[in-house]
Amino acid sequence: MKRRTFNASILGLLCSAAAARSNDTVFLDYTQEALDKAYDQSFWAPNAKEVIGRYSSDSAKVRERYVPKTEQYGPREAEMLDIFAPAGAEKLPVMIFVHGGTWRLLSRSDASHPAPTFVENGCIYIALNFDNIPAVRLPEMADQCRRAVAWVAKNIAKFGGDPNKIFVSGHSSGGHLAGVLLTTDWSSWDVPADVIKGGVAMSGMYDLYPVMLSSRRKYLTISDPELAALSPMRHLDKVASNIIVIHGANESPEFKRQSNEFANALEGMGSLRARFELPVNHFEVVEALNDPASEVSKSVLQMMRG
């Protein structure tokens, strides 16, 4: 073989190898670029900023009409919650809502908008606050949410709630945290093992393994044991209630896959209350709770009323 031909052959092999490496899959059939996009909802929802803005503006209007009682559930400044209750509340079912925001953004002030659906239908609604990354890491954030549930179980009777009818819900990263709460071993929290009587998991992530392979690993710094501990799909034996699982038809493929696999697993266990695929994108999913006449709201309220 002539030297020029040999060099050209080597160059061709090297280029082919480089191309193969650039197209290597990192999870299922995803390349790194595709997986990063699959965990970046802004790529799939061009109106994301507008919808998130509605969370804040709609919540502000709700707080003007239904002034909540704000309580501290833990020692850190961020460990607060807003309680929305009907006048004369007595032994009413309670919904705790965990806001989303990639674990880094938003607060209880952006999570008041579903309150009227619950208050006007004989339920108490609680918008939960907690520290965001980087003020805390995800394990501490999960413990803040657990501390809030334990506080509600011990104190909600003073606000007209029934401690035996506590439910949790969450959207996006809050959907993940709701999943964590629904798969928590409560034995060390001084509350009953079945403290949570039902859940609503909206557009969440239920196994963090592929999440940590995506670009989210740049800010979501957790160890392998923490990844396992905070992946609800790996702790389904701890589920003590029925769960409603919801996602949007216009979400990224990974968020749809995660919701479907979580729902399928729960269904196989007999713990799936209902499942919904809504004709909306990721950010719009949670707004179904703003409308008491939506199929989602009717299903959630029916679950809470027993």
C-alpha positions in Angstrom: 0.0 0.0 0.0 1.4 3.4 -0.9 2.1 5.8 2.0 -0.4 8.3 0.7 -3.1 5.7 0.4 -2.2 4.3 3.9 -2.4 7.8 5.5 -5.7 8.5 3.9 -7.1 5.2 5.2 -5.9 6.0 8.7 -7.4 9.4 8.5 -10.7 7.9 7.3 -10.7 5.5 10.2 -10.0 8.2 12.7 -12.7 10.4 11.3 -15.2 7.5 11.4 -14.2 6.7 15.0 -14.6 10.4 16.0 -18.0 10.5 14.3 -19.0 7.3 16.1 -17.9 8.8 19.4 -19.9 11.9 18.7 -23.0 9.8 18.0 -22.5 7.5 21.0 -25.7 7.0 23.0 -25.5 7.8 26.7 -29.0 6.5 27.8 -31.4 4.4 25.8 -31.2 5.8 22.3 -30.2 9.3 23.4 -27.0 11.0 22.4 -25.7 13.5 24.9 -27.2 16.4 23.0 -30.6 14.7 22.7 -30.7 13.7 26.4 -29.8 17.3 27.4 -32.7 18.5 25.3 -35.0 15.9 26.8 -34.4 17.3 30.2 -34.6 21.0 29.1 -38.3 21.8 29.0 -37.8 25.3 27.6 -36.8 23.6 24.3 -40.3 22.1 24.1 -42.3 25.0 25.4 -41.6 28.3 23.7 -44.1 30.1 25.9 -42.4 28.9 29.1 -41.6 32.4 30.4 -45.2 33.6 29.8 -46.7 30.6 31.7 -44.3 30.9 34.6 -45.2 34.6 34.8 -48.9 33.5 35.1 -48.0 31.4 38.2 -46.8 34.6 39.9 -49.5 37.0 38.7 -52.4 34.5 39.3 -51.0 33.6 42.7 -50.9 37.3 43.7 -54.5 37.7 42.8 -55.5 34.6 44.8 -53.6 35.9 47.9 -55.5 39.1 47.7 -58.9 37.3 47.7 -58.0 34.4 50.0 -55.4 35.8 52.5 -53.4 32.8 53.7 -52.0 32.1 57.2 -48.3 31.8 56.9 -46.6 29.5 59.4 -43.0 28.5 60.1 -42.5 24.7 60.0 -38.8 24.6 60.6 -35.8 26.6 61.8 -34.5 27.9 58.4 -35.9 31.2 57.1 -37.3 29.5 54.0 -39.2 26.8 55.9 -42.6 28.4 55.7 -46.0 27.4 54.3 -49.1 29.3 53.4 -52.4 27.8 54.6 -55.6 28.6 52.6 -58.7 27.4 54.4 -62.4 28.1 54.1 -64.1 30.1 56.8 -65.2 27.9 59.7 -63.0 25.0 58.5 -63.3 21.9 60.6 -61.7 18.5 60.0 -61.3 19.2 56.3 -59.0 17.3 53.9 -55.6 18.9 53.3 -53.6 19.3 50.0 -49.9 20.2 50.3 -48.5 21.5 47.1 -44.8 21.4 46.2 -43.8 23.9 43.6 -41.4 23.2 40.7 -38.6 25.3 39.2 -35.8 22.9 38.4 -35.1 22.7 42.2 -33.5 26.2 41.8 -36.4 28.6 41.2 -39.8 29.8 42.4 -41.4 29.8 45.9 -44.7 29.5 47.7 -45.6 32.9 46.3 -45.7 31.3 42.8 -47.8 28.4 44.0 -51.1 30.0 45.4 -52.9 29.8 42.1 -54.6 26.4 42.6 -55.9 27.4 46.1 -59.5 28.4 45.1 -60.2 25.0 43.6 -59.6 23.5 47.0 -60.9 26.2 49.3 -64.2 26.6 47.4 -64.7 22.8 47.5 -64.3 22.2 51.2 -60.6 21.5 51.4 -57.5 23.2 52.8 -54.7 24.1 50.4 -51.1 24.5 51.5 -48.4 26.2 49.4 -45.1 24.8 50.6 -41.8 26.8 50.7 -38.3 25.5 51.0 -34.8 26.5 50.1 -33.7 26.1 46.5 -30.3 25.0 45.1 -27.7 26.3 45.8 -28.8 27.4 49.3 -29.2 23.7 50.0 -28.5 20.4 48.2 -31.3 18.1 47.0 -31.2 15.7 50.1 -31.7 18.7 52.4 -34.5 20.0 50.3 -36.3 16.7 50.4 -35.9 16.7 54.2 -37.4 20.2 54.4 -40.4 18.9 52.5 -40.6 15.9 54.9 -40.4 18.2 57.9 -43.3 20.2 56.5 -45.5 17.2 56.1 -44.7 16.2 59.7 -45.5 19.7 60.9 -48.8 19.7 59.1 -49.7 16.3 60.6 -49.1 17.6 64.1 -50.6 21.1 63.7 -53.2 21.3 60.9 -56.1 20.5 63.3 -55.6 24.0 64.7 -56.4 25.5 61.3 -59.5 23.3 60.7 -57.7 20.5 58.9 -58.0 16.7 59.4 -54.5 15.2 60.2 -55.9 11.9 59.0 -56.6 13.3 55.5 -53.4 14.7 54.3 -52.5 14.6 50.6 -49.5 15.8 48.6 -49.1 17.1 45.1 -46.3 18.7 43.1 -45.3 19.7 39.6 -42.0 19.3 37.7 -39.2 19.2 40.2 -42.0 19.5 42.8 -43.5 16.4 41.2 -40.2 14.7 41.9 -40.3 15.9 45.5 -43.9 14.8 45.8 -42.8 11.3 44.6 -40.1 11.4 47.3 -42.7 12.2 50.0 -44.9 9.4 48.7 -42.1 6.9 49.0 -40.7 8.1 52.3 -40.2 5.8 55.3 -41.9 7.9 58.0 -40.8 5.8 60.9 -38.2 8.4 62.0 -40.4 11.4 61.6 -42.8 10.8 64.5 -45.8 10.5 62.2 -47.9 7.4 61.1 -46.5 5.4 58.2 -49.6 6.3 56.2 -49.5 10.0 57.1 -50.1 10.7 53.4 -53.4 9.4 52.2 -52.9 10.1 48.5 -50.8 12.0 46.0 -50.8 13.9 42.7 -47.5 13.6 40.7 -47.5 16.1 37.9 -44.8 16.0 35.2 -42.1 14.8 37.6 -38.9 12.8 37.4 -39.1 9.5 39.3 -35.6 8.0 38.6 -32.7 10.4 38.8 -30.2 8.2 36.9 -30.9 9.6 33.5 -31.3 13.1 34.9 -27.8 12.9 36.3 -26.5 11.9 32.8 -28.0 15.1 31.4 -26.8 18.7 31.6 -28.7 19.0 34.9 -25.8 17.3 36.6 -24.0 20.7 36.4 -26.1 22.0 39.3 -27.7 18.8 40.8 -24.6 17.5 42.6 -25.6 14.3 44.4 -23.7 11.0 45.1 -24.7 7.6 43.8 -26.3 6.6 47.1 -28.2 9.9 47.2 -29.4 9.4 43.6 -30.8 6.0 44.7 -32.3 7.3 47.9 -34.1 10.2 46.0 -35.5 8.2 43.1 -39.1 7.3 43.9 -39.1 4.5 41.3 -36.6 2.6 43.5 -38.8 2.8 46.6 -42.2 1.7 45.5 -42.4 -0.6 48.4 -42.9 2.5 50.6 -46.0 3.7 48.7 -48.9 3.6 51.2 -51.6 5.4 49.2 -53.1 5.8 45.8 -51.5 8.2 43.4 -52.7 10.3 40.4 -50.0 10.7 37.7 -50.3 13.5 35.2 -48.2 14.7 32.3 -48.6 16.8 29.1 -48.7 15.5 25.6 -46.4 18.3 24.5 -43.7 17.6 27.0 -40.2 16.3 26.3 -39.9 12.6 25.6 -38.1 11.9 28.8 -40.7 13.5 31.0 -43.4 11.6 29.2 -41.4 8.4 29.6 -40.8 9.0 33.3 -44.5 9.7 34.0 -45.6 6.7 32.0 -43.2 4.3 33.7 -44.1 5.6 37.1 -47.8 5.2 36.4 -47.3 1.7 34.9 -45.5 0.6 38.0 -48.1 2.0 40.3 -50.8 0.4 38.2 -49.1 -3.0 38.5 -49.1 -2.5 42.3 -52.7 -1.5 42.5 -51.7 2.0 43.7 -52.6 4.1 40.6 -55.7 6.2 41.3 -55.8 7.7 37.8 -53.6 8.9 35.0 -53.9 11.8 32.6 -52.1 13.0 29.5 -53.2 16.6 29.0 -53.0 18.3 25.5 -50.6 20.9 26.9 -46.9 21.5 27.4 -44.9 20.9 30.6 -45.4 24.3 32.2 -49.2 24.4 31.4 -49.9 21.0 33.1 -50.2 22.4 36.7 -52.8 25.0 35.5 -55.3 22.2 35.2 -55.7 22.6 39.0 -56.8 26.2 38.6 -60.1 25.0 37.1 -62.3 23.1 39.5 -64.3 21.8 36.5 -61.3 20.1 34.8 -61.1 16.3 34.8 -57.9 16.6 36.8 -59.4 18.7 39.6 -62.5 16.6 39.8 -60.4 13.5 40.1 -58.2 15.1 42.8 -61.2 16.4 44.8 -62.9 13.1 44.6 -59.8 11.4 46.0 -59.6 13.8 48.9 -63.2 13.4 49.8 -62.8 9.7 50.0 
